[in-house]
């Protein structure tokens, strides 16, 4: 998980602020594409937005080398700014 610059999101009838970004690879064909599931969470770790992102060539060949690279790729797609790692609990 990564911390991000706060993003305002409409959730349960009010505006909430997402400050945590979680990303998981849910499918990777090990050749030319991968699918990621993302969650945007508030400071209490409640998911307030989520979805899927698909990576294919040429991004797959260059951006899916490490977990940090995948986070940067996804953050760019979602217009998020990563500020650091979430401290281990």
MDAnalysis code that builds the backbone (N, CA, C; Angstrom):
import MDAnalysis as mda
import numpy as np

u = mda.Universe.empty(267, n_residues=89, atom_resindex=np.repeat(np.arange(89), 3), trajectory=True)
u.add_TopologyAttr("name", ["N", "CA", "C"] * 89)
u.add_TopologyAttr("resid", np.arange(1, 90))
u.add_TopologyAttr("resname", ["UNK", "UNK", "UNK", "UNK", "UNK", "UNK", "UNK", "UNK", "UNK", "UNK", "UNK", "UNK", "UNK", "UNK", "UNK", "UNK", "UNK", "UNK", "UNK", "UNK", "UNK", "UNK", "UNK", "UNK", "UNK", "UNK", "UNK", "UNK", "UNK", "UNK", "UNK", "UNK", "UNK", "UNK", "UNK", "UNK", "UNK", "UNK", "UNK", "UNK", "UNK", "UNK", "UNK", "UNK", "UNK", "UNK", "UNK", "UNK", "UNK", "UNK", "UNK", "UNK", "UNK", "UNK", "UNK", "UNK", "UNK", "UNK", "UNK", "UNK", "UNK", "UNK", "UNK", "UNK", "UNK", "UNK", "UNK", "UNK", "UNK", "UNK", "UNK", "UNK", "UNK", "UNK", "UNK", "UNK", "UNK", "UNK", "UNK", "UNK", "UNK", "UNK", "UNK", "UNK", "UNK", "UNK", "UNK", "UNK", "UNK"])
u.atoms.positions = np.array([
    [0.837, -1.180, 0.000],
    [0.000, 0.000, 0.000],
    [0.882, 1.243, 0.000],
    [0.327, 2.283, -0.592],
    [1.032, 3.561, -0.685],
    [0.157, 4.675, -0.132],
    [0.795, 5.691, 0.419],
    [0.067, 6.900, 0.772],
    [0.041, 7.793, -0.461],
    [-1.027, 8.562, -0.575],
    [-1.200, 9.454, -1.718],
    [-1.616, 10.833, -1.228],
    [-1.430, 11.830, -2.098],
    [-1.992, 13.137, -1.808],
    [-3.502, 12.947, -1.708],
    [-4.158, 13.593, -0.750],
    [-5.602, 13.393, -0.562],
    [-6.412, 13.660, -1.829],
    [-7.387, 12.780, -2.044],
    [-8.302, 12.889, -3.173],
    [-9.714, 12.873, -2.606],
    [-10.530, 13.868, -2.958],
    [-11.920, 13.913, -2.500],
    [-12.780, 12.985, -3.342],
    [-13.577, 12.149, -2.649],
    [-14.432, 11.164, -3.309],
    [-15.807, 11.192, -2.647],
    [-16.855, 11.186, -3.467],
    [-18.209, 11.102, -2.949],
    [-18.455, 9.663, -2.514],
    [-18.785, 9.457, -1.233],
    [-18.954, 8.115, -0.670],
    [-20.049, 8.145, 0.388],
    [-21.049, 7.301, 0.229],
    [-22.158, 7.207, 1.191],
    [-22.806, 8.555, 1.491],
    [-23.043, 9.339, 0.455],
    [-23.767, 10.593, 0.615],
    [-22.960, 11.766, 1.125],
    [-21.653, 11.626, 1.185],
    [-20.820, 12.747, 1.623],
    [-19.444, 12.653, 0.975],
    [-18.708, 13.735, 1.036],
    [-17.356, 13.746, 0.499],
    [-16.393, 13.201, 1.544],
    [-15.569, 12.256, 1.113],
    [-14.543, 11.692, 1.986],
    [-13.198, 11.882, 1.288],
    [-12.134, 11.728, 2.031],
    [-10.796, 11.938, 1.494],
    [-10.021, 10.627, 1.468],
    [-9.611, 10.208, 0.275],
    [-8.765, 9.016, 0.133],
    [-7.316, 9.432, 0.291],
    [-6.593, 8.705, 1.148],
    [-5.172, 8.991, 1.370],
    [-4.312, 7.741, 1.239],
    [-4.951, 6.598, 0.962],
    [-4.242, 5.319, 0.854],
    [-4.631, 4.650, -0.454],
    [-3.644, 4.124, -1.129],
    [-3.807, 3.480, -2.431],
    [-3.294, 2.053, -2.317],
    [-4.179, 1.090, -2.591],
    [-3.797, -0.321, -2.569],
    [-3.947, -0.893, -3.973],
    [-2.993, -1.686, -4.402],
    [-3.000, -2.256, -5.751],
    [-2.632, -3.726, -5.675],
    [-3.403, -4.564, -6.368],
    [-3.130, -6.008, -6.423],
    [-3.252, -6.486, -7.862],
    [-2.343, -7.334, -8.260],
    [-2.445, -7.969, -9.575],
    [-3.415, -9.137, -9.442],
    [-4.486, -9.130, -10.236],
    [-5.477, -10.201, -10.147],
    [-5.407, -11.154, -11.336],
    [-4.656, -10.768, -12.364],
    [-4.473, -11.659, -13.511],
    [-3.240, -11.192, -14.284],
    [-2.386, -12.125, -14.624],
    [-1.196, -11.824, -15.413],
    [-0.955, -13.013, -16.328],
    [-1.004, -12.799, -17.632],
    [-0.796, -13.920, -18.549],
    [0.683, -14.234, -18.772],
    [1.566, -13.494, -18.087],
    [3.016, -13.691, -18.148],
    [3.594, -13.523, -19.553],
    [2.835, -12.823, -20.399],
    [3.294, -12.611, -21.765],
    [3.141, -11.151, -22.192],
    [1.892, -10.640, -22.149],
    [1.702, -9.295, -22.665],
    [0.593, -8.487, -21.996],
    [-0.015, -9.012, -20.924],
    [-1.063, -8.234, -20.263],
    [-1.251, -8.654, -18.812],
    [-1.728, -7.706, -18.028],
    [-2.035, -7.946, -16.620],
    [-3.231, -7.081, -16.235],
    [-4.004, -7.560, -15.269],
    [-5.135, -6.809, -14.738],
    [-4.894, -6.567, -13.261],
    [-5.132, -5.340, -12.833],
    [-4.918, -4.938, -11.448],
    [-6.232, -4.483, -10.832],
    [-6.409, -4.797, -9.560],
    [-7.526, -4.301, -8.763],
    [-6.970, -3.224, -7.842],
    [-7.624, -2.065, -7.816],
    [-7.153, -0.993, -6.940],
    [-8.238, -0.596, -5.948],
    [-7.788, -0.075, -4.819],
    [-8.671, 0.477, -3.803],
    [-8.102, 1.813, -3.347],
    [-8.986, 2.777, -3.183],
    [-8.641, 4.044, -2.555],
    [-9.318, 4.035, -1.197],
    [-8.537, 4.248, -0.142],
    [-9.028, 4.121, 1.226],
    [-8.849, 5.425, 1.986],
    [-9.714, 5.605, 2.989],
    [-9.541, 6.761, 3.866],
    [-8.518, 6.430, 4.951],
    [-8.289, 7.349, 5.846],
    [-7.256, 7.154, 6.873],
    [-7.597, 6.034, 7.856],
    [-8.854, 5.602, 7.880],
    [-9.270, 4.469, 8.723],
    [-9.211, 3.146, 7.964],
    [-8.657, 3.178, 6.760],
    [-8.513, 2.014, 5.887],
    [-9.850, 1.496, 5.354],
    [-10.870, 2.359, 5.329],
    [-12.152, 2.012, 4.729],
    [-12.052, 2.289, 3.236],
    [-12.411, 1.301, 2.412],
    [-12.385, 1.478, 0.960],
    [-13.527, 2.396, 0.542],
    [-13.179, 3.503, -0.120],
    [-14.206, 4.442, -0.570],
    [-14.313, 4.499, -2.103],
    [-13.403, 3.861, -2.796],
    [-13.481, 3.718, -4.254],
    [-12.625, 2.532, -4.657],
    [-13.026, 1.848, -5.720],
    [-12.231, 0.711, -6.206],
    [-12.535, 0.480, -7.677],
    [-11.728, -0.364, -8.294],
    [-11.932, -0.687, -9.697],
    [-10.790, -1.528, -10.233],
    [-10.793, -1.711, -11.539],
    [-9.771, -2.507, -12.215],
    [-9.061, -1.665, -13.269],
    [-7.813, -1.983, -13.491],
    [-7.016, -1.382, -14.554],
    [-6.367, -2.503, -15.351],
    [-6.331, -2.350, -16.658],
    [-5.696, -3.350, -17.526],
    [-4.437, -2.773, -18.143],
    [-3.368, -3.533, -18.057],
    [-2.086, -3.142, -18.641],
    [-1.781, -4.078, -19.804],
    [-1.401, -3.492, -20.923],
    [-1.008, -4.296, -22.084],
    [0.251, -3.683, -22.694],
    [0.714, -4.276, -23.770],
    [1.901, -3.741, -24.446],
    [1.613, -2.337, -24.961],
    [2.545, -1.437, -24.955],
    [3.939, -1.588, -24.556],
    [4.178, -1.415, -23.052],
    [3.151, -0.942, -22.313],
    [3.340, -0.723, -20.873],
    [3.746, -2.008, -20.147],
    [3.171, -3.123, -20.521],
    [3.463, -4.386, -19.852],
    [4.964, -4.698, -19.904],
    [5.582, -4.423, -21.027],
    [7.004, -4.735, -21.196],
    [7.912, -3.810, -20.399],
    [7.452, -2.576, -20.166],
    [8.334, -1.607, -19.511],
    [7.922, -1.255, -18.082],
    [6.630, -1.292, -17.769],
    [6.152, -0.789, -16.484],
    [5.823, -1.863, -15.462],
    [5.859, -3.122, -15.809],
    [5.485, -4.187, -14.885],
    [6.727, -4.990, -14.535],
    [7.790, -4.254, -14.197],
    [9.044, -4.886, -13.817],
    [9.115, -5.130, -12.310],
    [8.541, -4.217, -11.523],
    [8.561, -4.312, -10.067],
    [7.211, -3.839, -9.526],
    [6.950, -4.126, -8.267],
    [5.714, -3.642, -7.640],
    [5.657, -2.120, -7.644],
    [6.772, -1.463, -7.311],
    [6.786, -0.006, -7.303],
    [6.492, 0.561, -8.685],
    [7.005, -0.067, -9.723],
    [6.735, 0.385, -11.088],
    [5.257, 0.230, -11.424],
    [4.647, -0.866, -10.983],
    [3.215, -1.072, -11.223],
    [2.399, -0.005, -10.488],
    [2.786, 0.314, -9.250],
    [2.093, 1.374, -8.505],
    [2.203, 2.708, -9.237],
    [3.386, 3.041, -9.738],
    [3.560, 4.305, -10.453],
    [2.726, 4.345, -11.725],
    [2.691, 3.225, -12.443],
    [1.878, 3.139, -13.660],
    [0.404, 3.359, -13.323],
    [-0.098, 2.653, -12.304],
    [-1.506, 2.762, -11.931],
    [-1.832, 4.160, -11.412],
    [-0.946, 4.734, -10.611],
    [-1.177, 6.080, -10.090],
    [-1.285, 7.085, -11.235],
    [-0.459, 6.924, -12.246],
    [-0.529, 7.806, -13.412],
    [-1.869, 7.663, -14.110],
    [-2.329, 6.435, -14.291],
    [-3.622, 6.184, -14.943],
    [-4.775, 6.798, -14.158],
    [-4.668, 6.797, -12.822],
    [-5.738, 7.296, -11.961],
    [-5.538, 8.754, -11.540],
    [-4.472, 9.381, -12.037],
    [-4.155, 10.771, -11.711],
    [-3.946, 10.958, -10.202],
    [-3.203, 10.020, -9.592],
    [-2.872, 10.077, -8.173],
    [-1.396, 10.434, -8.012],
    [-1.063, 11.030, -6.880],
    [0.329, 11.347, -6.562],
    [0.720, 10.536, -5.334],
    [1.638, 9.610, -5.525],
    [2.125, 8.782, -4.424],
    [3.096, 9.596, -3.573],
    [2.905, 9.528, -2.240],
    [3.758, 10.294, -1.341],
    [4.645, 9.402, -0.488],
    [4.373, 8.092, -0.445],
    [5.201, 7.206, 0.354],
    [4.559, 5.845, 0.564],
    [5.174, 5.053, 1.415],
    [4.649, 3.733, 1.763],
    [3.790, 3.846, 3.021],
    [2.786, 2.990, 3.119],
    [1.994, 2.922, 4.345],
    [2.818, 2.166, 5.371],
    [3.009, 2.739, 6.547],
    [3.794, 2.045, 7.584],
    [3.157, 0.698, 7.944],
    [3.977, -0.291, 8.210],
    [3.472, -1.599, 8.626],
    [2.801, -1.474, 9.988],
    [1.722, -2.201, 10.134],
    [0.974, -2.143, 11.398],
    [1.380, -3.277, 12.296],
])
